[in-house]
Amino acid sequence: MNAYAVEIQASTGYEFKSQTFTIVVDAPKGYDQAERRGIRRAIERAAEWNAEHPEAITPRLTDTSAYRVVSIRAHVDDVAVAPATPVVAGRHGATLVVAVDLNAVLDALGQQTKR
């Protein structure tokens, strides 16, 4: 599991905005690396936006203190989903079977305990 969805909150310079945005990063070393790469990518995006909008009254901030990570989670494309099989509902309802890559789960749990 190398891809992480990093949810980031930007600052106005005085306070953090209420909106967040998500950046997908490749981080083979886990959550700490995903956090650093997410912030770095947010700064790159801000610099790109500033270059494309030189007439903007308030340019986007391009320093590390202007962004903070709100959450980090495994990217959806990394989760393997088994094909659905029809299940007949019994008198107490239907049964849902979910297939998860056990190695990915153990990897994620190992990364969380290292944090």
MARFI-328619 format. One record per residue (C-alpha): residue in one letter; x, y, z. Coordinates in steps of 0.02 Angstrom, whole numbers, padded with zeros to 5 digits, always signed. Example, Ala and Ser with C-alpha at 12.3 -4.5 7.8 and 13.67 -1.06 7.14 Angstrom:
2
A+00615-00225+00390
S+00684-00053+00357
***
This chain:
115
M+00000+00000+00000
N+00095+00151-00064
A-00037+00277-00117
Y-00117+00387+00015
A-00254+00517+00006
V-00194+00664+00109
E-00327+00789+00161
I-00250+00962+00181
Q-00312+01125+00254
A-00240+01289+00190
S-00209+01447+00288
T-00257+01624+00243
G-00103+01685+00334
Y-00200+01720+00494
E-00310+01567+00515
F-00347+01402+00430
K-00489+01396+00304
S-00640+01286+00339
Q-00624+01196+00170
T-00500+01057+00141
F-00434+00975-00017
T-00364+00803-00051
I-00200+00761-00135
V-00151+00582-00180
V+00033+00546-00151
D+00145+00395-00168
A+00231+00359-00002
P+00309+00187+00016
K+00375+00230+00190
G+00203+00264+00264
Y+00105+00403+00346
D+00246+00521+00393
Q+00313+00521+00216
A+00135+00544+00148
E+00113+00695+00261
R+00274+00777+00201
R+00238+00740+00018
G+00059+00803+00035
I+00118+00970+00105
R+00254+00982-00028
R+00127+00948-00167
A+00007+01079-00094
I+00146+01208-00101
E+00186+01159-00281
R+00002+01177-00328
A-00004+01349-00245
A+00151+01406-00340
E+00076+01342-00503
W-00087+01434-00468
N+00008+01594-00429
A+00104+01580-00593
E-00058+01554-00690
H-00146+01699-00602
P-00017+01839-00584
E-00156+01968-00575
A-00234+01890-00419
I-00255+02010-00274
T-00217+01876-00145
P-00091+01748-00205
R-00089+01577-00123
L+00039+01551+00014
T+00189+01444-00029
D+00271+01401+00137
T+00252+01246+00244
S+00170+01336+00389
A+00025+01386+00275
Y-00038+01206+00262
R-00082+01069+00384
V-00135+00889+00363
V-00308+00847+00426
S-00310+00661+00384
I-00214+00527+00292
R-00296+00370+00226
A-00259+00231+00104
H-00305+00281-00073
V-00458+00191-00140
D-00365+00120-00291
D-00255+00019-00172
V-00402-00078-00101
A-00439-00238-00194
V-00623-00278-00210
A-00686-00453-00248
P-00823-00470-00377
A-00996-00468-00301
T-01087-00632-00286
P-01275-00640-00266
V-01334-00684-00092
V-01511-00736-00054
A-01586-00640+00091
G-01641-00746+00236
R-01779-00702+00356
H-01658-00591+00453
G-01590-00498+00301
A-01449-00516+00178
T-01269-00563+00210
L-01131-00448+00152
V-00961-00523+00115
V-00812-00406+00101
A-00643-00465+00035
V-00492-00366+00093
D-00309-00394+00055
L-00245-00454+00224
N-00066-00397+00189
A-00128-00221+00152
V-00227-00217+00316
L-00079-00280+00416
D+00033-00155+00329
A-00086-00014+00373
L-00099-00070+00554
G+00089-00081+00566
Q+00106+00096+00499
Q-00022+00163+00623
T+00067+00088+00773
K+00231+00168+00716
R+00156+00341+00717
***
